[in-house]
């Protein structure tokens, strides 16, 4: 469904959280099969680097899947990298997602995400403050980020370089008194500079979906029977036999270390394994 609708700030259907920000947009153009009331549902922004790592992609997708399955609307910017994975994860979780554009509502930007936009529109919404025909411009994307943060009670940053646009979204959230959380990253990776800096400043760490869901008084859905993919399932099978370190798991399974790290984070976010003193154990 690509029929465009317009919600003005004075309309009762305009989302209250967005109306409350310092510089709310005068209107929102929306398209998609989701009702306009979707904009008022409890929502979380999941944002991060466009050029994210495989670890960042896996964490984003798994986290967004769990958040959406538990009832939150996942909001992001439909950009490459973390944004796209946030939308995909929400769709995989059978939940709903909202994409906020930095261009006219008639555009699927980037064009490579046209199919993703179509899937989002099946049950969710694509949103923009700009009417049809407005071209993407560099300055429009930071402005777009205030809407992403403004629609949500909390913002989660997965990976971000020191000057990442995702940090602009986090700044908007902080200015409005909203919660900001960050996924801890490797201290040797430049993709972790922004998120680790947020943690130093007091952002709450995200190590599992429950860290986010607790802000909304929601419980994680039971994921014990859900398959998380062949690598994650293989590692979980070995951990059911005995507790192992990450290195021991990688050697025993014969997989690439990066694959192993991503799968272990996915298992942690799903609550399927626990980590204590460097040793992984299958959750009871």
FIVODREN-912469 format. One line per 5 residues: number of its first residue (from 1); their letters; for each residue x, y negated, z of N, C-alpha, C. Coordinates in steps of 0.02 Angstrom, whole numbers, padded with zeros to 5 digits. Example, Ala and Ser with C-alpha at 12.3 -4.5 7.8 and 13.67 -1.06 7.14 Angstrom:
// FIVODREN-912469
1	as	00660:00284:00390:00615:00225:00390:00660:00165:00390  00642:00112:00354:00684:00053:00357:00645:-00002:00394 .
END
This chain:
// FIVODREN-912469
1	xxxxx	00042:00060:00000:00000:00000:00000:00044:-00062:00000  00038:-00105:-00052:00079:-00164:-00057:00038:-00228:-00056  -00026:-00224:-00037:-00067:-00283:-00031:-00039:-00329:00023  -00031:-00392:00006:-00001:-00439:00053:-00056:-00472:00096  -00039:-00482:00159:-00084:-00517:00205:-00045:-00573:00238 .
6	xxxxx	-00082:-00622:00261:-00050:-00680:00293:-00080:-00689:00363  -00035:-00696:00412:-00056:-00711:00481:-00024:-00777:00501  -00065:-00826:00517:-00038:-00890:00539:-00028:-00891:00615  00016:-00934:00637:00033:-00935:00708:-00028:-00948:00752  -00075:-00986:00727:-00135:-01002:00767:-00185:-00945:00769 .
11	xxxxx	-00176:-00893:00726:-00223:-00838:00723:-00217:-00794:00786  -00273:-00767:00811:-00271:-00723:00869:-00229:-00660:00857  -00223:-00639:00794:-00185:-00579:00778:-00110:-00590:00776  -00087:-00652:00781:-00016:-00667:00782:00014:-00638:00847  00070:-00602:00843:00097:-00569:00903:00117:-00619:00957 .
16	xxxxx	00095:-00606:01018:00107:-00652:01074:00181:-00659:01090  00219:-00603:01089:00290:-00607:01105:00327:-00652:01056  00308:-00648:00992:00341:-00689:00942:00320:-00763:00949  00258:-00774:00965:00234:-00842:00974:00271:-00877:01032  00294:-00837:01080:00325:-00865:01140:00397:-00886:01130 .
21	xxxxx	00429:-00869:01074:00500:-00886:01066:00508:-00961:01052  00569:-00985:01057:00584:-01056:01050:00564:-01083:00981  00576:-01044:00929:00563:-01067:00861:00522:-01015:00823  00459:-01005:00840:00420:-00953:00806:00406:-00973:00733  00401:-00924:00689:00384:-00941:00620:00312:-00967:00615 .
26	xxxxx	00299:-01012:00569:00231:-01039:00561:00181:-00987:00537  00207:-00936:00503:00164:-00882:00478:00205:-00820:00466  00169:-00764:00460:00200:-00701:00442:00162:-00673:00382  00200:-00655:00331:00172:-00616:00275:00185:-00543:00290  00136:-00501:00281:00145:-00430:00296:00117:-00388:00238 .
31	xxxxx	00147:-00330:00230:00120:-00280:00183:00131:-00211:00213  00088:-00166:00195:00091:-00099:00222:00023:-00077:00248  00017:-00012:00258:-00047:00016:00280:-00059:00007:00354  -00008:-00010:00392:-00016:-00020:00464:-00061:-00080:00478  -00100:-00077:00531:-00142:-00135:00549:-00100:-00192:00576 .
36	xxxxx	-00125:-00252:00572:-00088:-00309:00598:-00078:-00304:00674  -00122:-00265:00707:-00115:-00255:00779:-00051:-00218:00797  -00021:-00186:00748:00043:-00151:00759:00096:-00200:00784  00090:-00263:00764:00139:-00314:00784:00136:-00329:00858  00082:-00308:00891:00074:-00321:00963:00089:-00260:01006 .
41	xxxxx	00104:-00204:00975:00119:-00144:01014:00188:-00148:01045  00201:-00111:01100:00268:-00110:01129:00320:-00090:01077  00371:-00131:01070:00420:-00120:01016:00490:-00132:01042  00537:-00098:01008:00608:-00105:01024:00646:-00118:00959  00692:-00166:00960:00734:-00179:00902:00796:-00135:00906 .
46	xxxxx	00812:-00103:00851:00873:-00062:00846:00913:-00090:00788  00971:-00119:00803:01010:-00154:00752:01084:-00136:00758  01122:-00153:00706:01193:-00138:00708:01226:-00152:00641  01286:-00126:00634:01329:-00141:00576:01301:-00112:00512  01311:-00149:00457:01295:-00121:00391:01344:-00066:00373 .
51	xxxxx	01407:-00079:00383:01459:-00029:00368:01473:00011:00432  01424:00049:00453:01431:00086:00516:01467:00152:00504  01488:00184:00557:01523:00248:00552:01472:00305:00550  01496:00365:00536:01451:00423:00537:01423:00434:00607  01464:00418:00657:01441:00422:00727:01383:00373:00738 .
56	xxxxx	01392:00311:00714:01339:00261:00722:01275:00281:00687  01281:00309:00627:01222:00331:00590:01185:00386:00629  01222:00434:00654:01191:00490:00689:01157:00467:00754  01192:00425:00792:01164:00400:00855:01101:00359:00841  01105:00315:00792:01047:00273:00776:00986:00314:00757 .
61	xxxxx	00998:00363:00714:00942:00404:00689:00911:00444:00746  00953:00475:00786:00929:00516:00841:00892:00473:00893  00922:00417:00912:00892:00373:00962:00825:00347:00937  00823:00323:00875:00760:00295:00848:00707:00349:00842  00728:00410:00825:00680:00465:00821:00647:00476:00889 .
66	xxxxx	00686:00477:00942:00659:00490:01008:00616:00432:01033  00637:00371:01019:00599:00313:01041:00531:00310:01006  00531:00323:00941:00468:00321:00904:00422:00379:00924  00451:00438:00934:00411:00495:00955:00379:00485:01022  00410:00443:01064:00385:00430:01131:00336:00371:01133 .
71	xxxxx	00323:00340:01076:00271:00290:01073:00292:00219:01059  00357:00205:01054:00379:00137:01038:00379:00125:00963  00364:00063:00943:00374:00042:00874:00447:00021:00867  00481:00048:00817:00551:00031:00805:00554:-00024:00753  00586:-00080:00771:00591:-00138:00727:00664:-00148:00706 .
76	xxxxx	00675:-00159:00641:00742:-00174:00617:00737:-00213:00552  00794:-00224:00519:00796:-00269:00462:00802:-00238:00394  00796:-00172:00389:00798:-00134:00326:00863:-00143:00287  00915:-00168:00320:00980:-00174:00287:01014:-00105:00283  01069:-00103:00247:01108:-00041:00245:01136:-00026:00314 .
81	xxxxx	01157:00035:00325:01190:00053:00387:01140:00066:00443  01153:00037:00502:01113:00051:00561:01039:00036:00551  01023:-00021:00519:00953:-00039:00509:00915:00017:00472  00943:00038:00417:00909:00090:00378:00901:00154:00417  00952:00173:00455:00948:00234:00494:00896:00228:00550 .
86	xxxxx	00888:00168:00577:00837:00157:00629:00767:00170:00600  00754:00144:00541:00689:00157:00509:00679:00231:00493  00731:00262:00466:00726:00333:00448:00714:00376:00510  00750:00362:00563:00741:00400:00624:00670:00394:00651  00643:00334:00651:00575:00323:00675:00525:00363:00633 .
91	xxxxx	00535:00364:00568:00490:00402:00524:00496:00477:00537  00558:00500:00548:00568:00571:00564:00534:00591:00629  00531:00544:00676:00500:00558:00741:00424:00556:00738  00396:00544:00678:00324:00541:00671:00295:00477:00700  00338:00427:00710:00315:00364:00739:00308:00310:00688 .
96	xxxxx	00308:00248:00711:00295:00190:00669:00353:00143:00672  00366:00109:00616:00422:00063:00613:00403:00001:00574  00434:-00055:00591:00422:-00119:00558:00489:-00145:00532  00490:-00165:00468:00550:-00194:00437:00539:-00269:00428  00586:-00309:00449:00582:-00382:00443:00632:-00404:00390 .
101	xxxxx	00607:-00439:00339:00648:-00458:00282:00676:-00529:00290  00732:-00542:00257:00760:-00609:00253:00751:-00638:00184  00695:-00621:00152:00679:-00645:00085:00603:-00642:00077  00578:-00655:00017:00507:-00654:00004:00476:-00585:00019  00414:-00585:00040:00380:-00524:00059:00372:-00476:00000 .
106	xxxxx	00377:-00500:-00061:00369:-00457:-00120:00432:-00418:-00137  00488:-00432:-00104:00551:-00400:-00121:00565:-00341:-00076  00593:-00288:-00105:00623:-00235:-00066:00698:-00248:-00066  00724:-00272:-00009:00794:-00292:-00008:00830:-00256:00049  00886:-00221:00033:00915:-00214:-00033:00874:-00168:-00079 .
111	xxxxx	00884:-00175:-00144:00845:-00136:-00192:00854:-00062:-00182  00913:-00041:-00157:00925:00030:-00145:00878:00058:-00092  00845:00016:-00053:00799:00039:-00001:00726:00034:-00022  00713:00031:-00088:00644:00027:-00112:00603:00087:-00089  00632:00147:-00092:00596:00207:-00071:00585:00206:00005 .
116	xxxxx	00634:00182:00042:00626:00177:00115:00570:00128:00131  00567:00072:00095:00513:00023:00105:00445:00055:00092  00442:00096:00039:00378:00129:00024:00357:00174:00081  00405:00211:00109:00388:00256:00165:00368:00218:00227  00402:00163:00240:00383:00121:00297:00311:00097:00290 .
121	xxxxx	00293:00076:00229:00227:00047:00216:00171:00098:00221  00187:00162:00220:00134:00213:00223:00097:00210:00290  00133:00195:00344:00100:00191:00410:00120:00129:00448  00173:00096:00427:00198:00038:00464:00190:-00026:00424  00237:-00073:00434:00232:-00138:00403:00301:-00163:00380 .
126	xxxxx	00300:-00200:00325:00357:-00241:00305:00335:-00313:00316  00378:-00354:00348:00359:-00420:00372:00410:-00471:00349  00386:-00531:00333:00431:-00587:00318:00396:-00652:00334  00435:-00703:00351:00406:-00769:00358:00404:-00805:00291  00432:-00774:00239:00438:-00806:00173:00387:-00777:00124 .
131	xxxxx	00358:-00821:00085:00309:-00801:00034:00343:-00766:-00024  00303:-00739:-00069:00329:-00705:-00128:00371:-00752:-00169  00424:-00724:-00198:00467:-00762:-00242:00528:-00794:-00209  00531:-00794:-00143:00588:-00823:-00108:00647:-00775:-00112  00702:-00800:-00139:00761:-00758:-00149:00800:-00749:-00084 .
136	xxxxx	00836:-00692:-00078:00880:-00684:-00019:00935:-00737:-00020  00953:-00762:00038:01008:-00811:00045:01042:-00797:00111  01108:-00808:00115:01145:-00791:00176:01116:-00821:00239  01092:-00883:00236:01066:-00916:00297:00999:-00888:00319  00963:-00854:00273:00897:-00828:00292:00902:-00768:00339 .
141	xxxxx	00957:-00732:00337:00962:-00671:00377:00971:-00685:00452  01014:-00732:00472:01014:-00750:00543:00946:-00776:00567  00911:-00813:00523:00844:-00837:00542:00796:-00778:00549  00803:-00729:00505:00762:-00669:00509:00772:-00632:00576  00834:-00635:00601:00850:-00597:00663:00811:-00622:00723 .
146	xxxxx	00791:-00685:00724:00752:-00710:00781:00683:-00677:00782  00658:-00658:00723:00593:-00625:00720:00600:-00553:00744  00654:-00519:00724:00666:-00451:00747:00667:-00449:00823  00707:-00494:00853:00711:-00497:00926:00646:-00521:00957  00613:-00567:00924:00552:-00597:00952:00493:-00550:00955 .
151	xxxxx	00491:-00500:00912:00437:-00451:00912:00444:-00399:00968  00503:-00397:01000:00519:-00340:01043:00535:-00360:01114  00519:-00315:01160:00537:-00325:01229:00610:-00311:01243  00642:-00273:01200:00713:-00255:01210:00746:-00247:01142  00811:-00260:01141:00852:-00251:01081:00910:-00204:01097 .
156	xxxxx	00920:-00153:01055:00974:-00106:01062:01024:-00117:01006  01087:-00128:01023:01140:-00136:00972:01181:-00071:00973  01186:-00039:00915:01220:00025:00911:01294:00016:00895  01310:-00015:00840:01380:-00031:00823:01381:-00101:00796  01433:-00139:00814:01438:-00208:00791:01509:-00232:00796 .
161	xxxxx	01533:-00261:00742:01599:-00293:00745:01594:-00358:00785  01651:-00389:00794:01654:-00448:00838:01609:-00504:00815  01599:-00512:00749:01558:-00566:00722:01498:-00538:00684  01472:-00483:00707:01417:-00449:00673:01352:-00489:00679  01310:-00484:00626:01244:-00513:00628:01201:-00483:00682 .
166	xxxxx	01215:-00420:00701:01177:-00388:00754:01185:-00425:00820  01243:-00456:00830:01254:-00494:00891:01212:-00558:00893  01195:-00583:00833:01150:-00641:00829:01081:-00621:00855  01059:-00561:00835:00995:-00535:00860:00997:-00528:00935  01052:-00501:00961:01059:-00493:01033:01058:-00561:01069 .
171	xxxxx	01091:-00611:01039:01091:-00678:01069:01020:-00707:01072  00982:-00698:01018:00913:-00722:01017:00873:-00688:01073  00883:-00623:01081:00847:-00586:01133:00865:-00612:01202  00930:-00623:01214:00952:-00649:01278:00924:-00718:01293  00922:-00761:01241:00896:-00828:01250:00822:-00828:01270 .
176	xxxxx	00786:-00776:01248:00715:-00772:01264:00702:-00730:01327  00755:-00710:01361:00746:-00671:01422:00726:-00599:01411  00740:-00573:01352:00724:-00504:01336:00783:-00459:01355  00770:-00395:01363:00823:-00348:01380:00869:-00335:01320  00933:-00330:01332:00983:-00312:01281:01022:-00252:01305 .
181	xxxxx	01027:-00201:01263:01063:-00140:01279:01113:-00127:01223  01165:-00088:01238:01215:-00072:01188:01239:00000:01197  01253:00032:01141:01280:00100:01141:01356:00094:01148  01386:00123:01200:01459:00119:01207:01494:00150:01147  01550:00121:01127:01587:00146:01070:01660:00158:01086 .
186	xxxxx	01695:00187:01038:01766:00201:01047:01805:00136:01054  01849:00132:01102:01886:00070:01114:01937:00055:01059  01952:00105:01018:02000:00095:00963:01966:00075:00898  01901:00072:00897:01864:00057:00835:01840:-00015:00835  01852:-00051:00779:01828:-00120:00774:01752:-00123:00772 .
191	xxxxx	01720:-00067:00754:01647:-00065:00754:01618:-00066:00825  01661:-00056:00874:01640:-00057:00944:01655:-00123:00978  01690:-00168:00944:01710:-00231:00977:01649:-00270:01002  01598:-00275:00961:01540:-00313:00979:01499:-00281:01034  01488:-00215:01028:01447:-00181:01078:01483:-00177:01145 .
196	xxxxx	01548:-00163:01144:01585:-00160:01207:01589:-00229:01240  01591:-00282:01200:01590:-00349:01228:01523:-00363:01262  01468:-00340:01231:01402:-00348:01262:01400:-00312:01330  01429:-00253:01332:01430:-00215:01395:01468:-00253:01449  01524:-00283:01430:01563:-00323:01478:01522:-00382:01505 .
201	xxxxx	01478:-00408:01462:01438:-00466:01482:01376:-00446:01522  01366:-00381:01530:01310:-00359:01572:01254:-00324:01536  01261:-00311:01470:01210:-00273:01435:01207:-00202:01464  01148:-00174:01466:01140:-00106:01493:01165:-00055:01442  01203:-00005:01464:01226:00047:01418:01170:00095:01399 .
206	xxxxx	01171:00118:01338:01123:00169:01315:01160:00234:01304  01145:00283:01345:01174:00350:01337:01122:00402:01320  01058:00383:01325:01003:00428:01306:00941:00385:01295  00891:00415:01262:00830:00378:01248:00795:00354:01311  00802:00392:01365:00769:00374:01427:00793:00306:01454 .
211	xxxxx	00855:00286:01438:00881:00222:01460:00839:00164:01431  00813:00174:01372:00770:00124:01340:00697:00133:01360  00674:00194:01359:00603:00208:01373:00584:00186:01444  00631:00190:01491:00617:00170:01559:00597:00097:01566  00621:00055:01520:00602:-00016:01521:00529:-00026:01505 .
216	xxxxx	00499:00023:01471:00429:00019:01450:00385:00067:01491  00413:00096:01543:00376:00145:01584:00351:00203:01542  00392:00225:01495:00376:00282:01453:00423:00340:01468  00399:00401:01457:00439:00461:01468:00460:00489:01400  00520:00517:01395:00539:00551:01333:00494:00610:01318 .
221	xxxxx	00480:00621:01254:00441:00679:01235:00484:00741:01245  00452:00798:01252:00489:00860:01261:00522:00879:01196  00588:00877:01195:00626:00891:01134:00659:00960:01136  00642:01000:01186:00678:01063:01195:00671:01111:01136  00616:01106:01100:00605:01153:01045:00622:01122:00977 .
226	xxxxx	00644:01060:00977:00656:01026:00914:00726:01040:00888  00731:01059:00825:00796:01069:00794:00827:01002:00777  00890:00994:00792:00924:00931:00779:00974:00936:00721  00972:00991:00686:01019:01000:00631:01066:01057:00645  01096:01086:00593:01137:01146:00601:01198:01137:00646 .
231	xxxxx	01233:01080:00641:01293:01069:00682:01273:01064:00756  01223:01021:00771:01201:01013:00840:01175:01078:00869  01137:01115:00829:01109:01179:00853:01165:01229:00868  01217:01229:00825:01272:01276:00835:01310:01259:00900  01322:01194:00912:01356:01175:00973:01314:01191:01034 .
236	xxxxx	01249:01180:01030:01205:01194:01086:01206:01269:01102  01208:01310:01049:01211:01382:01060:01272:01403:01098  01330:01373:01083:01392:01389:01119:01389:01365:01191  01357:01307:01202:01353:01281:01270:01305:01321:01313  01260:01356:01283:01216:01399:01322:01254:01459:01350 .
241	xxxxx	01311:01476:01317:01352:01531:01341:01399:01508:01397  01427:01448:01389:01473:01423:01440:01485:01349:01430  01503:01315:01484:01519:01243:01481:01587:01234:01447  01593:01183:01404:01655:01173:01366:01668:01098:01360  01732:01080:01349:01748:01012:01332:01734:01001:01258 .
246	xxxxx	01736:00939:01236:01724:00923:01165:01777:00957:01121  01840:00954:01143:01894:00986:01103:01883:01061:01098  01864:01092:01152:01852:01164:01151:01795:01182:01105  01743:01141:01106:01685:01153:01063:01704:01147:00989  01743:01095:00972:01763:01084:00903:01806:01142:00878 .
251	xxxxx	01854:01163:00920:01898:01218:00899:01858:01283:00892  01814:01297:00939:01776:01359:00937:01727:01361:00878  01702:01302:00859:01651:01300:00806:01680:01290:00737  01743:01267:00733:01775:01257:00668:01746:01200:00628  01723:01147:00663:01695:01090:00629:01741:01030:00634 .
256	xxxxx	01728:00979:00594:01769:00918:00596:01756:00881:00662  01807:00851:00692:01797:00815:00755:01744:00761:00752  01742:00723:00695:01692:00670:00689:01621:00699:00688  01612:00756:00653:01548:00789:00653:01528:00812:00723  01577:00839:00758:01565:00863:00826:01545:00807:00872 .
261	xxxxx	01580:00750:00868:01564:00693:00911:01494:00667:00899  01476:00662:00834:01409:00638:00817:01355:00686:00841  01367:00751:00833:01318:00801:00854:01310:00802:00930  01365:00795:00966:01362:00794:01039:01323:00733:01064  01334:00675:01032:01295:00616:01052:01221:00626:01038 .
266	xxxxx	01206:00658:00981:01136:00672:00964:01105:00718:01017  01143:00768:01039:01118:00814:01091:01108:00777:01158  01154:00732:01173:01147:00693:01235:01085:00648:01233  01076:00613:01176:01019:00568:01170:00953:00606:01174  00953:00668:01150:00893:00709:01152:00884:00743:01220 .
271	xxxxx	00932:00734:01265:00927:00765:01331:00939:00839:01331  00974:00863:01279:00986:00936:01273:01050:00958:01306  01097:00911:01317:01160:00928:01351:01175:00874:01403  01216:00890:01451:01241:00841:01500:01317:00841:01498  01346:00784:01516:01418:00776:01517:01439:00754:01586 .
276	xxxxx	01486:00792:01615:01511:00775:01682:01584:00794:01685  01627:00745:01703:01699:00756:01707:01728:00786:01643  01702:00762:01586:01729:00784:01522:01705:00851:01499  01659:00882:01534:01635:00949:01517:01560:00945:01498  01544:00974:01441:01475:00976:01417:01441:01040:01441 .
281	xxxx	01378:01033:01461:01337:01091:01481:01268:01085:01449  01239:01140:01432:01171:01140:01407:01124:01119:01463  01077:01074:01448:01030:01050:01498:00982:01106:01517  00961:01106:01580:00914:01157:01603:00845:01146:01575 .
END
